[in-house]
Amino acid sequence: MTVTEPSKTAVDLVTLTIDGIEVSVPKGTLLIRAAEELGIAIPRFCDHPLLAPAGACRQCLVEVAMPDREGNVRPMPKPQASCTMTATPGMVVKTQLTSPVSEKAQRGVMELLLINHPLDCPVCDKGGECPLQNQALANGQGESRFTEVKRTFPKPIRISTQVLLDRERCILCQRCTRFSKEIAGDPFIDLQMRGAHQQIGTFSPGVLDFHVDLPYPVVRTSEELEPTVESQTQGSTKDESRGASHDHVTGTYAADGIATRGEAMLDESGQPFASYFSGNTIQICPVGALTGAAYRFRARPFDLVSSKGVCEHCAGGCALRVDHRRGKVARRLAAEDSAVNEEWNCDKGRWAFTWSTGADRLTHPLVRDPETGELEPVSWPYALEVAAKGLLKAREAGGVGVLPGGRLTVGDAYAYAKFARVVLRTNDIDFRSRAHSAEEEAFLSHAVAGTGLGVTYAALEAAPSVLLAGLEAEEEAASVFLRLRKSVLKGSKKVYSIAPWASRGLIKLSGSLLQTVPGQEATALGSAAAAEAVAEPGSIILLGPRLTESPGAYQAALALAASSGARLAWVPRRAGERGAVEAGALPGLLPGGRPVSDPAARVDMAAAWDVESLPSQPGRDATRIVDAAAAGVLAGLLVGGVDPDDMPDPAAARAALETASFVVSLEVRASAVTAYADVVLPVAPPAEKGGTYLNWEGRHREFPQALTSDALSDGEVLDSLASEVGVWIGLRGELSGTAELASLGRWEGAKADRPEHHTVPVAGTTVLSTWSMLLDRGRLQDGEPYLAGTAHRAVARMSPATAAQLGVQKGISSNVTVFNDRGEITLPLALTPMPDGVVWLPSNSPGSPVRSKLAAGNGDAVSVRLAGDQLMGA
């Protein structure tokens, strides 16, 4: 039997014999993998295909014989771990199927593993899906010879607010520690002590008596700053300017051998080293040693029904397994998809699913009583009737603006786009309920819409160099970060970032910072350093959300890609944004990348939608829709899942909702929008409908309906609303919108023009820099207190020189207030190597709601003062 891969040739194959069967496998293949190709399952615990071999558990012992120099096949004196030994020519392997020696060795190892393992399977969360249970039955002894008292520990140990540790269950397979170091790059959990005393522990103070020096609540001084990373190599280097060694894996400094952490490295629970990927350690644990606080004692695997799912939080499109019981989602796990997320996901995707089942969940349509001014539950027919009449009246009185939001499936986004053009007869539609610009829309129309599958995860992993422009991968695209780190650790990747400071994620990627003042990204993209970063053939440029607030950045990125030959990819933050672009939920764009301004494109779509004509002028973007509604120019608003606090100016968004004559809201839960709405139509969350997301690659990510529900998708509600108006749009089924969009195909005509060049402004005295953290105040994280505990604490970051102008004294904790004429935010100060005259705040973290408090974004001028002192800045 020959096992080959498409990229391998016969030269790369080695031939060996396993259980009497000759097999050829690629050179370097582990014996345990070669056996799998023959359908032989060798028992194992520590082995994992995405982790480096460890040989820790010794459960996979097999008998091995190898040719000597004379060609005589001689057996090795002892059984060998098949998870660490690679296949060599002429090797003869005997597994437990044909070798009594292998079988006895495996049974012996199992007996040792079970000596101190508790017999608590009935109450263990892993019971019913435990590899130890399965292999103890298949490869263990029939009865135990151990009569002494088993070892016990206090339990559970809280590694974090999410992850709990039962130490007596641990079999020291090292899967969790290897994942933390190799995949996530976080010092989250590790082996401690030696021999019989060895156990899994954490770096948290007071846990397992393993202490580090944590000077709480002192914020790090200039001697303890996070570095601007310029090295692409892993390991520690000496930073003579600070007298400390720097660990590029953890992104921390150690002075005189003692770790120093400040408040900037804490999560909301007060723990250091919070990991965004800790849930994966629970999933890959082969026993019940690591469990999740949210799922602990909630259900048994055999009580659960599993469905395929796709994460609704970011544009990564990670595959999920949704386990539900009695009509509720009990847990979500990472599903295996080698093309996208492999077998990993972030903690947000794993645990942030309770948002849709909160007490404020909308279950009935609501209509505002004209006499009392209160929203009252009504029947669906009545709600649709009131909504239809109100929208028609508003359409004739000045028009209706449509704000569908960026979290919709492709089909639902298409329904909004079609409803706006066919029913409301307007191009005033924009899914971008966040910072945006006309330049961004031109870029999306020119370079993204109708392009199909572009840069992929595989291409990202294979690229020799990746330039992140306005993108914090760990915070805004976790699966992208993991794929980049995977290739970085192989030594085959250089990562560069255009940003004001080197984030923890960039440090873990051993990346190089192209330090840039916010708003000056266009200059950085046009620099010699950026050209050098992507000069190698096959390089990739990833464009992130921050570029929307940087004039000229998209034009500069296109120019850099054209001059260097690098491939370009747009990585939005929300799951539905790429699909909304393809669906035509933009003021100047019709489905499939058809420009509104192109008469042939309008004729094409009018024929497809069976209408005489479509509005010919590009509509208003989200900001102009809000402004027009607030001014009374637009009489109505149709709003999807939009949070006003995400808008560039939340106060203006609320004013528009209050001023508009008629507002219809399609929502899952009561919100700031429903509080102003005249009609509220409840819609289904992702678990209660099927659909398709389009991830940042342009890859379709389909998922079925997991829970039985009477709730309707946005598209079905809009179809019913159109019928009430007297217009047929034919989007009754959940997947009908996706199917109809696919049938339209991509626009083959002329694309929209490239973004126009914009003059890059000169920054103000003190310039704001901001981006969102992975875990923040977003409504899709509601109802999950364990997850909220590992969000990184909000701090304000400034350079030592800028802080010195405020009067910050070395070694003394300080709070600073960032303010403008709209409001102020006060946070602890963390000194950070970054451009002078720049202050960084997290966009939407607890204590730092930048948009709602300051109505400001990247590159905007702000003022800064020590809390309670005089100002510095603009």
N, C-alpha and C positions, 0 to 999 in steps of 0.2 A: 504494500500500500504506500502511495506517495502523497504527502500533504504539501501543497505548494501555495504560495501567495502570488498575486498578480505581478508584484514588483521583484520577485525572486527569480533566479535562474538556477539551472541544474548545478552550477558551480557552487552555489550557496547551500546545497543540501548535504546532509549527513545521514547515513543509513545505520540503524541499530535494530535490535530485536527486543520486543517487550512481550513477555508471556508467550514466547514462541512465535510471535508475529513480526515479520520484518516490516519496518516503517521508515520512510525517508521524511525528514523534517528540515526546516531551515536551520542553518548553523546558529547556535546560540539558544536554541529552544530548550526550555527547562524540561526535565524528565516528566514532571507532573502534567505539563501541557502536552507532551508527546503522547502520554497515556490517554489523555482526554480525547485526542484525535482518533483513538481506537475505541472510544466508548468505555474506557476503563476509569472508574472513579476511585482515585486514591484518597483516603480520608485525610483531611487537613483542617487546621484552624487558623494558623498565622498567614497562610498563603492568600494573596489577593492579586488578581491580574493587573491592577493599576498601582500596586505598591511594590517597592523593591524587595527582592527575596531577603528573608531574615533567618529562616530555619529555627524559629524560636520555640515552637510547640513540640516538634519532633514527631508529630503524629503521622507524617507521611513517609515513614521509613520503608525502604525497599531494598531488596538484595541486588547488588550491582557487580558485574564482572566486566573487566576491560582487557583488551589485548596488551601484552607487554611488548618489549622491543623486538622480540622474535616473532610476534604475532600470536603467541599462545594466550588464549582467553583465561584470565585468572580472576577468581572472585576477590572482592575487597574483604578485609577481615571482619568488618562490622557492617550492619545495614546503614544506608545513607539516606539523608533527607532529599527526597525527590524534588522539593520546591526550591532547592539551591543549586543542584547539580545540573549542568547542561549536557545535552546529548553530544556524544562523540562517535566517530566511525567505529563500527564493530562492537560497540557496547552491547552487553546482554543484561537486561533488566527483568527481574521477577517481582511482581507485586504480590499483594496478599492473596490474589486469585490462584497463583501457582506455587507460591513459596511458603512453606511452614515457618521459615525464619522470619520473613516479613510479617506474617500474621501474628506470630508470637511477639515480635517487637512492638507492633501497633497495639496489641492488647495490653502489653506492659506499660506503654506510655499512657494509655487511657486509664489504667488502674492508678497510676501516679497522679494524673490530673484530677481524679475523683476522690483522692484521699481526703482533702480538706474542702472539697466542693459541697455546699449544703444541699440537703435533700428538700429543697423548697420549691420544686417545680410547680406545684399547684398555685402558689402565690407569686411566682416570678413572671414578670411581663414578657419574658422571652418564651415562656412555656407554650408549646404548640408549634413554634417555628424556630426551635433552638437546634443549631448544628451539633451541640454537645449531646443533647438528647438522642438525636438521630444516630450519631456515630457511636454513642455508648451502647445503643441497641445492636448496631451492626458490627462493631469492632471491639466491644468491651466484654468483660467477664460476666458470667451469669450471676455471681454474687460477690460481695466484698469481703476481703480478708482483713480489712482495717477495723479494729475494735476500739481504738483510742478515741478520745474526745476531739472532735474537729475544731480547727482554729476559727475563731469568730472575732469580729471587729464591730465597733459602733457603726451604725448605718441609719440612713444613707448619708454619705458625705456630699455636700453641695459643692460641686466643682464650679458651677455658675448657677444663676437663677433657673437655667433650663436643664442642665445635665446633672444627674445624681449618680453617685458611685457606691456600689455594694462591693466592698473589697474582697470579701470571702468567696465571691463567685468568680473572681478574675483568674484566668488560666495563663496569664502572662504571654499572650500571643503577640502583643505589641502592635496590633493593628491600629489601635487608637493613637499611640505615640508616633507611629510611622506616618499616619495620615496627617497629624498635626504638623510634623516637621517637613514631610515631603510634598504634601499637596497644599495645605492651607498656609504653611509658613508661620504658624502661630505657636508660641511656647505654651500651649494650652494644658497639656497633660504629659507626664513623663514617668519613667520607671525610677524608683527610689530604693536605696539600700541594696544589699547583695544577698545572694544565696537564698536560704529558706526565708529570710526576712524581706526579700524583694517584693515590692508591691507597686501598684499604680497610684500616683499622687499628682498633685497640682502644685503650681508655684504660688498659690494664694496664701496670704499670711494666716498662720494658725491652723492650716490644714495639714494633717499628718506630721505636725511638728517640723515642717520644712519652711524656714523663714527666709525672706529676703528683706533688704532694707527698703522700706517704702515710706518716704518722708511725707506722709499725708498731713495736712492738705497742701504742702508746699509745692508750688508750681516750679518747674525746672528753671534754673537760672541760665545765664549765657554759657556756663561751662557744661550744661547738660542738654544742649539743644539737639533736636533731630537734624540730621545732616542733609546737605544738598548732595545727593549721591551722584558720583561720576564713574564708579566702577561697575563692571558687568560681572564680577566674580563673586562667588559665595564665600562666606567665611569672615573672619575678623581681621581688621586692619587697624593700625595704630594711627590715631589722629593726634599729632603732636600739638596742634593748636589748642586742644582741650585737655591734653594729658590723660586721655582715656582711650580704651579700645572700643571699636564700633563693630557690632554684629550685624552684618548685612541681611541675615535671615530674619532676625527679630526687629531690626530697626531701632536698637536701643544702645545706650552707652553704659559702660561699666567703669567706674572710677576706682582705681586701686583694688580691682577684683570684686567690688560690691556693686550689685545692680542698683541703679537709681531710677526711680519712676516718679513722675509727678502726676498731678491731677489730670493732665491731658491724656494720660494712658489709662484712665479708669473708665469703667462703664457705670451705668446709672445705679447699680447695686453696690458700688464701691470696690468691685473686684478689678484687679489689673488683668491685662492680656486677654480681654474679651475677644472671642473668635466669632466671625460671621459664619463659620462652617462647622461648628461644633456638633450639630445634629448628625452629621455623617458618621461620627465616631460611634454613636448609638446604633445606627443602622448596620454598620459593618462589624460590631462586636458580636462574636460567635456565641456568647453566653449572655446572661442577664446582668453583667457587671455594670454596664452603663445604661441608664434608663432616662427617659424624658419626663420632666415634672408635669407637663401638660397631659401626657397619656398614661402616666403611672396608675395602675389598678383600674383603668377605665374599661378594658375589654379584653377578650381572648381572641387570638387570630382566627379561630374557627367560628367565632360569632360575627366576623366582619365580612362584608361583601366588597370586593376590590374592583375598581374601574380605572381605566386610563385617564390621565389628566395632563394638562399643560399649565405651567405657572402663569398666573395673571399679573404678576407684579412688575417685571421688567421686560425688556425686549429680547432677553436671552432665549426664550422659548423652551425652557427646561422641561423634560418629561417627568411626570409625576405618577405615583400610584396613589389613588384616592381610596382609602378604606372607610367605609361608612357602616353604621349600625342604627336600626330603628329610625331611619330618615334623617340622621345627622352624621356629618363627617367626624370620625373619631380621630383620624390621623392622616398625615400625608407623608409619603416616602419618596425619595429620589428613584425614578425608574431608569432602567438602562437604555441608553440611546447613544451609541458610539459616535454618531455624527454630530451630536449637539453637546449634551452635558455629561456624556460618558456614564458614570454612576453616581455623580455628585449633585448636590444643590446647596443653596445657601439657607441659612436658618430662617430667613424671611419667607422664602418659598415653602419651607417645610412646615412652619408653625403659624404663619399669619393667614389663617383661613376662618377664624371665628368672627371676623368682621361682618359677615353676611347674616349671622344669626343673633345679632344683638337685640336688646329690648326695643329698640327704635325701628326694627324691621317693618317695612310697609307691607301690609297684607291685603288692603282694600284701596280702591281709588278714593281720592279725596277731592272735594270741590269746596271752594271758599264760599261761605254763606254771605250774601251781600248785606244782610242786616246785622249779623253779629260780627262779621269779619273773620270768623274762625273756619278752619278746614273741617269739613264734616265727611264721614264715610258715606259713600253712595255706591250704587250699582255700576257695573262696567258700561252698560248701554247709556246710562245717564251721563256718566263722566265723559264718554266719548262724544256724546252729543254736545255737551257744554264746551269741550275742547275744540271740536270742529267749528262750532259757531264763532267762538272767540278768535280762533286763528284766521278764519275767513274775514272777519271784521277787521282784525289787525292788518291782514294782508292788504286790504283795500285802503286802510287808513294811513299807511306809510311803509308797510312791509314788516316782515318777521325775520329776525336774526336767529341762526341755528348754531348752537354750541354743543356739539356731541361729546366732547371730552376725548382723551387719548387712551382710554382703557377698554375700548369696544373690540369685539371680534370683527373679523373682516366683513361678515354678512351684515352685522348690525351697523357698522360704519357705512356700508353701501346703502342700507336702507335710509339712513339720514341724508346721504347725498342725493338719492333719488327723490325722497320726499321733498327736500328743499327745492329742487328744480321743477319737479312735475306738479306738486301740490301747492307749494308756496310761491313758485315762479320766481325764485331768487337764487343768486350766487353768494348771498351773505351767509356763508357757512365756513366754520373753521374749527377743527378739532384741537387746536393748540391752546389749551387752557393753561398756559404757562408763558414764560418769556418767549417772544418770537419776533421776527422781523420780516420785512418784505424781501430782503436779500436771502433769508432762509427759504422762503416760499419759492423764489426763483431757482435756488439751488435744488430743492426737492423736485420741482417740475422738470428741471433740466437733467439732473444726474441720478435721481432715485426712482421716480415714478416710471412704471412700465419697463423696468430693467430686469425683473425676475431675480433668480438666484445669482448673487454676485460673489463677493468675498465670503468664504465659509470658515467654519471653525478649523477645518483641516488645513485650509490655506493659511490661516492665522498661525497655526502651530508650525507649519513648514517655512513660513517667511523668515528670512535671515534678520530682518529688522522691522520693527513696528513703531510708528510715531503716533502717540496719543495727543490729539489736539483738543483741548477743552474737555477731556474725558478722564475721570477718576475711575478706573476699571473696577477696583474692589468695591467702591461705594455705589456705582451706577450701572455696572454690568458684571455681576459676580462670576457668571460662567465664562465670560471673556477673560477675566482675571485668572481664573484657574487654568484655562488653556494656555495663556501666556506664561504663567509660572511653570507649567509642565515643560514647555520647550526651553525656558530659561535654565531650568535645572539640568537639562540635557546638554547645556553648553552651546546650544545652536541658535540662540536668540539674543538680540540687543533691543532693549526697549528704551524709548525716549519719550519724554512728556513735556509739553508746553504748558506750564503752570507757574504760579508764583512761588510755590514751595514744594518740597519733596514729601509727599504723603507717605503714610505707613505702607500703603499698597505699592507705591513705586519703589520703596526701599526693599520690600520683599521680592520685587521683580529685579532687583539689582539694577535698576534703571538709571538713566542719565537725565538730569533735569535741564531743560532749556528755559532758564528762569525768565519769566515774562510778567510785566505789569498787566493787570486785567484791562482789557480793551485794546491791548497792543498785540494780540495774537496774529493779526495779519502781517505785522512786521516780522514776528518770529517765524511765521511760515515762509516768508520770503527771504529769510536769512541764509547765509552760507552754512550755518550749523544745521538747519533743517534739511537743506539739500544734501549735505554730507550724511545725515542720519538715514536717508532713504536712497542713497546712491546705489546700493547693491541691488542687482536684479532680483525681483520677487518681493521687494519691500512693500509694506502696506501702511496706509495712513487711515487712522480711525478718528472720525469727527464726532465730538460729544456735544452735550446740550449747551455748554457755556458759549459756544461760538455764535449763538443767536444774538448775544449782546456785544459782539465784537465786530464793529464795522469793517468790511472788506475781507473778513476771514475766509468766507466760503470761496470768494473769487481767488484769494491767495492759495487756498488749498487746491483748487482746480488747476491753477497755474503750476504749482509744485508737482502735482501728479503728472501733468502733461510734460514737464521738462525732465522729470526723473524716470518716468515710466512706472512709478509706483501705483499700485491699485488703491482705490479710494472706497471707504465704506462709512455709512452714516449709522451711528449707534444712539438711538433715542433712549430715553429713560423708561418710558411707559410701554406696556405690552402691546397696545393697540395702535401705536402711532404709525408704524410702517404699513400696516394694513389700511389705515385711514387714508394714507397717501394714495395707495393703489385704488381705493374705493372712490376717490374724488371728493373727500371731505375737506376741500380747500377752496378758497374763493376764486382762484384762477385756474382750477384744475378739475376736469371731469374724469370719470373712471378710466382706468387703464393708461393713465398718462396723457390724456387728450387735453390740450390747452383750450380753455374757454374762449380765448381770443381767436382761435382758428375756426373759420366758418365751416370747413369740411368736417372738423371734429364735432361741431355742434349738430350738423346735419346727420352725421353718423349716429350720434347718441339719440337724437330726436326720433330717428327711424327705429332704433332699438327699443326705445321707451314708448313708441307709438303715440307721439305727440307732434303737433304741427311745428313747434319751434321751441327753442330754449333761450333763456336770457343771455344776451350777447356780451354784456359788460362784466368784467371780473368784479366780484363782490368785495365786501369789507372783510378785513381780517378780524380776529377776535377782539383786539383792542378797539378798533374802529366800530365794531358792532356794539361793544359796551358803551363807548362814547355816544354813539348815535341813539341808543336806547335811553341813556341818561339825559340826553338833550331833547327827547321826545320826537326825534326824527323817525326812528323805528318804533312802531306801536307795540310789537310783540316779540317775545323770545321763546324759543323752544330749546330746552336745556337738557342734556343727558347727564351723565355722572361727573359733574364738574364741582370742584371745591373752590369757592371764591378765593380762599387763602393761597391757592396755587397761581392765581392770576398775577400779572405784573403789578397791578394796583388793586388789591382786594377791596378797598373802600369804594373805588369807582365801580367795581363789579356789583357790590351790594347796592350802590346808588342806582345803577341801571336796573337791577331787579325790582327795586322799590318804585322806580319811576315808570317803568314800562306798563302800558295799559293792560296787557294780558300776558301772563307767563304760564307755560306748560312745562312741567318737570317730569322726566322719566328717571326714577331712582329706585334703588334697592332699600335704602334706609332714609329716615328723616335727616335733613341736612340744612345748611344755611340757604340753599336754593329753595327747598320745599317750604321753608318758612315764609318766603315771599310769593310762592306760586299761587295761581288761581285754580289750577287743576294739577293734581299729582297722580301720575299713573305708575303703579309699582311694576318693576321688571325683575327678571330672574338673575341671580348671581351666577357665576360660571358653573358651579357644581350642579345647578338645576336646569342647565340647558346644554345642548351640544353646540359646537362651533369650531372656528378656525382662527388662530392667531397667525400673523405673519411676523416672524422674528426679524432681527436686524439683518440677517443674511438674505432675507427674501424667501425663506423656507416656510412652506405651509405646515402649521402645527395643529393638526386636527385633534379634537377630543370629543368623546360622547357625553351624553347627559348621565351624571352619576346618581343623582337623587330623584326620586319620583316627586313631581311638583306640579301644581296648577299654575305656577307663575309663567308669564310669557316673556320671551326675549324682546329686546328693543325693536327688532325688525318686525315681529308679529304685532306688537302694539302699534307701531307706525302704519302697518298695513291695515289694521282695523280702523285707525284714525283716518287714513286716506279713504277708505270705503265710506265712512260716515260723511266725509266731505263730498263724496260722489265721484272719486277718482280711483281707478283700479291700478295698483302698482305691482300686484302679483308676488308678494313676499310673505305668503302665509306660513310656510314651513320654516323651521329653525335654520335649515341649511340652504334655503332657496336663494337667499341673497348671495352667498358664496358661489353657488352654482351659476347664477345669472351673470355675476361678474366674470367668472371664468369663461363663460360662453362669449362674452364681448371681445375677449382677447386684448392684446396690447395694441396701443396706437402705433401704426407704422408710418405715420406722417411726420412732419417736422416737429422736433421737440421745442419746448419753451426755450427762450434765450438764456444764455449764461447770466449769472448774477452780475449786475453792474458794479464797477469799482467805486468804493466809497473812500472818502478821505478819512484817515485814521486820526481821531482827535488826540490832543495832548491831554494827558491825565491831570486831574486836579491835585490839590495839595495832599489830601488823604483820600485814597481810592479804596473802594470796597471790593473785596474778593469774596465769593461765596459759592458753595455747591451743597447739594443735599447729601446727607449721610444715608447709608443703606437702611438703617433703623432710625426712624425719626417720629414726627407727630402725625404722619399720614393716616388717613381714616381706614385704610386697608390693613392697618396693624391693630385696630381697636379690638378689645376683648381678649388680648393675649398678654397678661402681665408678666409671665415668665420671659417672653421674648423682649419685652420692653426693658427688663432689667439688664440686658446686655448691650443696650444702645450706648454708644460712646458719649461721655459727658461733653456738653458744649463748652468750648473755650474760645476766647478771642486770641488770634495769633498776630503778632507784630514782630518786626525785627528789633534787635537790641538797641540799635541807634534810634529808631522811631520811639521805642518805649522810653529811652533815656530822656527824650525831649518832654515826655510827660512827667518826668521826675521819678520814674521807677528806680528803686534802689536794688542793687545786686543782692540776691539771696532772700529777698523779702517778697512774700506773696502780695499780689495786687489784683484788684478788680478794675476793669475799665468800662466806661460807658461809651458806646458808639451811638451817635444820634444825628438827626437832621430835623428839618422843620415838620416832619410827620410824626416822629416818635423817637424812642431810644431803647437800647438793649444793653444790659449790664451783665458781664460775664467775667470769670477769672482769666487772667492774662497768661498766655504761654508764649515765651520768647522763642522765636523760630527763625532760622536763616531764610529770609525772604527780602524782596526789594523794600527799601526804605519808603515810607509814605504810603504803605499799603496795610490794611487791616482785613483779616479774614474772619468770617463768621459762618457757622453752618446754617444753611438756608431755612430749615424747618425743624430744628431739634428743640427739645424742651428748654424753655428759657431763651430761645433764639429764633422767633418767628420773623425772619427778615422781611418777607414780603408784606405781611400784615402790619408790622410795626413801623417799618421804614419806607415801604413801597419803593425799594431800591434794588438794584442788581449789580452785576459785575461791571466795574468801570465807573460807577456813579461816585460822585464826591460826597463824603460824609465828614463829620467831625468826631473827635475822640478826646476824652478826658479821663483822668483818674476818677473813679467813682467818688462823687462829692466834691471834686475839684474843678478848676477852670478848664476851658476847652482848649483843644489843639486841632487844627485842621482847616477845613474849607472856609 
